[in-house]
Amino acid sequence: MPDENFLSQVPAASALFLREEEVRRGIEYLFFAHGALWRAIDARLAEKALGRAHYRALYFIARQPGLTISDLLALLGITKQSLGRVVKDLEARALLTTRPGGRDRRQKELRLTPEGRALESAIFSQLRDTMSRAYTHAGQAAVTGFWQVSEALLPPRDRGRVARLGQTPD
C-alpha cells in the first residue's frame, strides 16, 4: 500500500552539490527510481508475455505514429537485430503494423493497431499514475528541476529530438 502521508527523506542539496557524495546520491536515486518505475508495469507486461523493450517500442510509436524503424532505433539506442525481434513479435500479436514510408518507400513506418493503442494506453496509465504521485509529492519547482537535470544528461544532439516527441509533424 503506498504511503499516502509521504514525507520526503531527501535532504536538500547542499551548496556543494558537485561534491562526489552529492553526485553519488543523484546517481543512486536515478538507479532506484528507474527500477521502481519499470517494476510498476512489469506484472502487466508479464500477463501479456511482453518485456520492457516491447513497451518502449509501443510507447514511442504511440507518441509518433508513422515513426520509421531507423527513427525508433535512434530513440531506443538498441541494435537493429534487437529491434527487429521486438517489431516482429508486436506485428505477430497484431499490436502494430508496418507500411512503406511516405517519402522513402524503402523505409518502414510503424503504427499501432487499435489493440496496440489500447494496450499501450492501459500500461501508460500505470506509469502516469506512478509519475503523477511522485510529481505531486515533489511539487512544480522540483519537477522543473528534474526535467532540467534529465535534459542536461542527454547528449546535445538528442535534446531536440526528445523535445519534439509527441508533436505532430508540419
C-alpha positions as CSV (number, residue, x, y, z in Angstrom):
1,M,0.0,0.0,0.0
2,P,1.5,3.3,-1.0
3,D,2.3,5.7,1.8
4,E,-0.3,8.4,1.4
5,N,1.4,10.5,4.1
6,F,4.6,10.8,2.0
7,L,7.2,12.9,3.7
8,S,10.4,13.2,1.6
9,Q,13.5,11.8,3.2
10,V,15.7,13.6,0.6
11,P,17.9,16.2,2.2
12,A,18.2,19.5,0.4
13,A,21.1,19.6,-1.9
14,S,24.0,21.5,-0.4
15,A,25.7,24.5,-1.9
16,L,28.5,22.0,-2.6
17,F,26.2,19.9,-4.9
18,L,29.1,18.9,-7.2
19,R,31.0,17.0,-4.4
20,E,31.3,13.3,-5.0
21,E,28.9,12.4,-2.3
22,E,26.2,14.6,-3.8
23,V,26.8,13.2,-7.3
24,R,26.7,9.7,-5.9
25,R,23.3,10.4,-4.2
26,G,21.9,11.6,-7.5
27,I,23.1,8.5,-9.4
28,E,21.6,6.3,-6.7
29,Y,18.3,8.0,-6.9
30,L,18.3,7.5,-10.7
31,F,19.1,3.8,-10.4
32,F,16.4,3.1,-7.8
33,A,13.8,5.4,-9.3
34,H,14.3,3.9,-12.8
35,G,13.9,0.4,-11.3
36,A,10.8,1.3,-9.3
37,L,9.1,3.0,-12.3
38,W,9.5,-0.1,-14.5
39,R,8.6,-2.5,-11.8
40,A,5.2,-0.7,-11.7
41,I,4.4,-2.2,-15.1
42,D,6.3,-5.4,-15.1
43,A,3.4,-7.5,-13.9
44,R,1.1,-6.1,-16.6
45,L,3.7,-6.8,-19.2
46,A,4.3,-10.3,-17.9
47,E,0.5,-11.0,-18.2
48,K,0.9,-10.4,-21.9
49,A,4.2,-12.2,-22.2
50,L,5.9,-8.9,-23.1
51,G,9.1,-7.3,-21.9
52,R,10.2,-3.7,-21.3
53,A,11.6,-3.5,-24.8
54,H,8.2,-4.2,-26.2
55,Y,6.6,-1.5,-24.1
56,R,9.3,1.1,-25.0
57,A,8.6,0.4,-28.7
58,L,4.8,0.7,-28.2
59,Y,5.3,3.9,-26.2
60,F,7.3,5.7,-28.8
61,I,5.2,4.5,-31.7
62,A,2.1,5.8,-29.8
63,R,3.9,9.2,-29.3
64,Q,4.8,9.4,-33.0
65,P,2.6,7.3,-35.3
66,G,4.4,6.7,-38.6
67,L,7.8,6.6,-36.8
68,T,10.3,4.8,-39.0
69,I,12.4,1.8,-37.9
70,S,15.5,4.0,-38.2
71,D,13.9,6.7,-36.0
72,L,12.9,4.2,-33.4
73,L,16.4,2.7,-33.5
74,A,17.9,6.1,-32.8
75,L,15.4,6.8,-29.9
76,L,15.9,3.4,-28.2
77,G,19.7,3.1,-28.8
78,I,19.4,-0.6,-29.4
79,T,20.7,-2.8,-32.2
80,K,18.8,-3.3,-35.4
81,Q,18.6,-7.1,-34.6
82,S,17.1,-6.5,-31.2
83,L,14.5,-4.1,-32.6
84,G,13.7,-6.4,-35.4
85,R,12.8,-9.2,-32.9
86,V,10.5,-6.8,-31.0
87,V,8.8,-5.4,-34.1
88,K,8.2,-8.9,-35.5
89,D,6.8,-10.0,-32.2
90,L,4.5,-7.0,-31.9
91,E,3.4,-7.5,-35.5
92,A,2.6,-11.2,-34.9
93,R,0.5,-10.2,-31.9
94,A,-1.4,-7.7,-34.1
95,L,-0.3,-4.8,-31.9
96,L,1.5,-2.9,-34.7
97,T,1.6,-2.7,-38.4
98,T,4.3,-1.6,-40.8
99,R,4.0,0.0,-44.2
100,P,6.3,1.6,-46.7
101,G,7.4,5.1,-45.9
102,G,5.5,8.0,-47.5
103,R,8.7,9.9,-48.5
104,D,11.0,6.9,-49.0
105,R,9.4,3.6,-49.8
106,R,12.4,1.7,-48.6
107,Q,11.7,2.8,-45.0
108,K,9.1,1.1,-42.9
109,E,6.6,3.3,-41.0
110,L,5.3,1.9,-37.7
111,R,1.7,2.4,-36.4
112,L,-0.1,0.8,-33.6
113,T,-3.3,-1.2,-34.3
114,P,-6.3,-0.4,-32.2
115,E,-5.3,-3.3,-29.9
116,G,-1.8,-1.9,-29.7
117,R,-3.1,1.6,-28.8
118,A,-5.4,0.1,-26.1
119,L,-2.5,-1.9,-24.5
120,E,-0.1,1.0,-24.6
121,S,-2.7,3.3,-23.1
122,A,-3.5,0.8,-20.3
123,I,0.1,0.3,-19.4
124,F,0.9,4.0,-19.7
125,S,-1.9,4.8,-17.2
126,Q,0.0,2.8,-14.6
127,L,3.2,4.8,-15.4
128,R,1.2,8.1,-15.4
129,D,-0.2,7.4,-12.0
130,T,3.2,6.5,-10.6
131,M,4.8,9.6,-12.0
132,S,1.8,11.8,-11.0
133,R,2.1,10.7,-7.4
134,A,5.9,11.5,-7.4
135,Y,5.3,14.9,-9.2
136,T,2.6,15.8,-6.6
137,H,4.8,15.0,-3.7
138,A,7.8,16.9,-5.2
139,G,6.0,20.0,-6.4
140,Q,6.2,22.1,-9.5
141,A,9.7,23.6,-8.9
142,A,11.2,20.1,-8.2
143,V,9.5,18.7,-11.4
144,T,11.0,21.5,-13.4
145,G,14.4,20.9,-11.8
146,F,14.1,17.1,-12.6
147,W,13.3,17.9,-16.2
148,Q,16.3,20.3,-16.4
149,V,18.7,17.8,-14.9
150,S,17.4,15.0,-17.1
151,E,17.7,17.2,-20.2
152,A,21.3,18.1,-19.3
153,L,22.1,14.4,-19.1
154,L,21.2,13.9,-22.7
155,P,23.8,14.3,-25.4
156,P,23.2,17.7,-27.1
157,R,22.4,16.0,-30.4
158,D,19.4,14.2,-28.8
159,R,17.8,17.1,-26.9
160,G,15.8,18.5,-29.9
161,R,14.5,15.0,-30.8
162,V,13.3,14.4,-27.3
163,A,11.8,17.9,-27.1
164,R,9.8,17.2,-30.3
165,L,8.3,13.9,-29.1
166,G,4.5,13.9,-29.3
167,Q,4.4,16.9,-31.6
168,T,2.6,16.5,-34.9
169,P,4.8,16.9,-37.9
170,D,4.3,20.0,-40.0
